[in-house]
Amino acid sequence: MELKNILAYQEVDKKLFALEQSLAKDPNKQKCNQLNQTARDSQVRSGQLEEQASAILKEMDELQKTIASTKKHGQELLKLDPETLQEQELDEAIAKKDRVASNLIALDRRLTKLAENINQVLSDFNRTIKLYNEAKAQYQKYKAAYDAKLAETQPKMEALKSELEKLAKSVDAKTLDMYKAKRADRIFPVFVELIGNACGRCRMELSASAVSKLKTEHILTCENCRSIIYSKD
């Protein structure tokens, strides 16, 4: 394998890689990603709260109907004339009135609790919408800053890509394919020199047999970082 040409290619690619990393790790881009996630989470949360509010309102509506029906039944019991009732009938009527009164108290408590719940849900919904709006507003600010850096960086990247296309013509196809496959797997640098008896990228010490094989075949894939180690000897 002719190492000189692929190493020259990698030297230019190193500059491109550095620019790519600079963009990927740009704090404005990372902030945009965070704000995007916040906005998506807020959308999901607001949808959940809307469903929750709808369910509570439906339950409140059914409960109010039950209360109205119970009150009507209680009013009918109040219309009974004790003088016209037998003792047993009177006892039953009184018991029914007590149950109706007890049911109304329980229903009113439940209705009060639901009212508290709907107020809490609406409060959470308003906070969620506010968080969403704030995230979208901040996103535009950070995106503008990132776009400015991107606009400055892209011409440099395009120039390097153009230079790489020219250098690629001097590299044999098999070596270039192997290089690009490693690069796609985010292994960089792809080719690293043997430093002493260790990988020039991850510094893992090679075994004596691996060093011997490298001296003979001139290249060896590092078992640890997967870069391709080469030896000038």
C-alpha positions in Angstrom: 0.0 0.0 0.0 1.2 3.5 -0.9 0.9 5.4 2.4 2.2 8.7 1.2 -0.9 9.6 -0.8 -3.5 8.5 1.7 -1.6 10.4 4.4 -1.6 13.5 2.3 -5.3 13.0 1.8 -5.8 12.5 5.6 -3.8 15.7 6.4 -6.3 17.8 4.4 -9.2 15.8 5.7 -8.0 16.6 9.3 -8.8 20.2 8.6 -12.3 19.3 7.3 -12.8 17.0 10.3 -11.9 19.9 12.7 -14.4 22.2 11.1 -17.1 19.5 11.2 -16.4 19.0 14.9 -16.4 22.7 15.5 -19.9 22.9 14.1 -21.1 19.8 15.8 -19.9 21.0 19.2 -20.9 24.6 18.7 -22.6 25.8 21.9 -25.3 27.7 19.9 -26.2 24.5 18.0 -26.3 22.5 21.2 -28.5 25.1 22.8 -30.8 24.9 19.7 -31.0 21.2 20.2 -31.9 21.6 23.8 -34.6 24.2 23.1 -36.0 22.1 20.3 -36.3 19.2 22.7 -38.0 21.5 25.3 -40.5 22.7 22.7 -41.3 19.1 21.6 -41.7 18.0 25.3 -43.9 21.0 25.9 -46.1 20.1 22.9 -46.5 16.6 24.2 -47.2 17.8 27.7 -49.8 20.4 26.6 -51.6 17.7 24.6 -51.6 15.4 27.7 -53.0 18.3 29.8 -55.7 19.0 27.3 -56.8 15.4 27.4 -56.7 15.4 31.2 -58.8 18.7 31.3 -61.3 17.2 28.9 -61.7 14.1 31.0 -62.1 16.2 34.2 -64.7 18.5 32.6 -66.6 15.4 31.4 -66.6 13.9 34.9 -67.7 17.2 36.4 -70.6 17.4 33.9 -71.7 13.9 34.8 -71.3 14.7 38.5 -73.4 17.8 38.3 -76.2 15.8 36.6 -76.0 13.3 39.5 -76.2 16.1 42.1 -79.2 17.6 40.3 -80.9 14.2 40.2 -80.1 13.5 43.9 -81.3 17.0 45.0 -84.6 16.4 43.1 -85.0 13.1 44.9 -84.4 14.8 48.2 -86.9 17.5 47.4 -89.5 14.8 46.6 -88.8 13.1 50.0 -89.3 16.5 51.7 -92.8 16.8 50.2 -93.9 13.6 52.1 -96.4 14.4 54.9 -95.3 12.5 58.0 -99.0 12.5 59.2 -100.0 10.3 56.2 -97.2 7.7 56.7 -97.1 4.6 58.8 -94.3 4.3 61.3 -92.3 1.9 59.2 -92.8 4.1 56.1 -91.7 7.2 58.1 -88.6 5.5 59.3 -87.8 4.5 55.7 -88.4 8.0 54.5 -86.1 9.5 57.2 -83.4 6.9 56.3 -83.7 7.8 52.6 -83.4 11.6 53.5 -80.3 10.9 55.5 -78.7 8.9 52.7 -79.6 11.6 50.2 -78.0 14.2 52.4 -74.9 12.1 52.9 -74.7 11.5 49.2 -75.0 15.2 48.4 -72.2 16.0 50.9 -69.9 13.3 49.2 -70.9 14.5 45.7 -70.2 18.2 46.6 -66.8 17.2 48.0 -66.0 15.3 44.8 -67.1 18.3 42.7 -64.9 20.6 44.8 -61.9 18.3 44.3 -62.5 18.1 40.6 -62.7 21.9 40.5 -59.3 22.0 42.2 -57.9 19.5 39.8 -59.1 21.4 36.7 -57.6 24.6 38.1 -54.3 22.8 38.6 -54.4 21.4 35.1 -55.1 24.8 33.6 -52.3 26.3 35.6 -49.9 23.6 34.4 -51.1 24.1 30.8 -50.5 27.8 31.0 -47.0 27.2 32.3 -46.3 24.6 29.6 -47.5 27.0 26.8 -45.3 29.8 28.3 -42.3 27.4 28.4 -43.0 26.4 24.7 -43.2 30.1 23.6 -40.0 31.0 25.5 -38.1 28.0 24.0 -39.2 29.0 20.4 -38.2 32.6 21.0 -34.8 31.7 22.4 -34.3 29.1 19.6 -34.4 31.8 16.9 -31.7 33.8 18.7 -29.3 30.8 19.0 -30.1 29.6 15.5 -29.2 33.0 14.1 -25.8 32.8 15.8 -25.2 29.2 14.6 -26.3 30.1 11.0 -23.8 32.9 11.0 -21.0 30.5 12.0 -22.3 28.0 9.4 -22.2 30.6 6.7 -18.7 31.4 7.6 -17.5 27.8 7.8 -19.2 26.3 4.8 -17.0 27.9 2.1 -13.9 26.6 3.9 -15.4 23.1 4.0 -16.3 23.2 0.4 -12.8 24.3 -0.5 -11.4 21.4 1.5 -13.8 18.9 -0.1 -12.7 20.1 -3.5 -9.1 19.6 -2.6 -9.9 16.1 -1.3 -11.5 15.2 -4.6 -8.3 16.1 -6.4 -6.1 14.2 -3.9 -8.4 11.1 -4.1 -7.3 10.6 -7.7 -3.9 9.7 -6.5 -5.1 7.1 -3.9 -5.9 3.6 -5.0 -9.6 2.8 -4.8 -9.4 0.0 -2.2 -7.4 2.1 0.2 -9.8 5.1 -0.2 -12.8 2.9 0.4 -11.3 1.5 3.5 -10.5 5.1 4.7 -14.0 6.4 4.0 -15.6 3.4 5.8 -13.5 4.2 8.9 -14.3 7.9 8.6 -18.0 7.1 8.3 -17.7 5.2 11.6 -16.2 8.3 13.2 -12.8 6.8 13.5 -10.4 9.6 13.1 -7.6 9.9 12.4 -7.9 6.7 10.3 -4.2 6.1 9.8 -1.9 6.6 12.8 1.8 6.0 13.1 3.2 3.4 15.5 4.7 5.3 18.5 7.2 3.0 20.2 5.2 -0.2 20.4 1.8 1.6 20.9 -1.1 2.8 18.7 -0.5 6.5 17.8 -4.2 7.3 18.5 -5.3 5.5 21.6 -1.8 4.6 22.9 -2.6 1.0 23.5 0.5 -1.1 23.8 0.8 -3.8 21.0 1.9 -7.3 21.7 5.2 -8.4 20.3 3.5 -10.6 17.7 1.4 -7.6 16.6 4.4 -5.4 16.3 6.2 -8.1 14.3 3.2 -8.5 11.9 3.1 -4.7 11.5 6.7 -4.6 10.6 6.1 -7.2 7.9 2.7 -6.0 6.5 3.2 -2.3 7.3 -0.4 -1.7 8.5 -2.5 -3.2 11.3 -5.9 -2.4 12.7 -5.8 -1.4 16.3 -7.9 -3.8 18.4 -8.9 -1.0 20.8 -9.7 2.1 18.7 -10.0 0.5 15.2 -7.7 3.0 13.6 -5.1 1.7 11.1 -1.6 1.7 12.5 1.3 2.0 10.1 5.0 1.8 10.5 7.5 3.7 8.6 10.1 1.0 9.1 
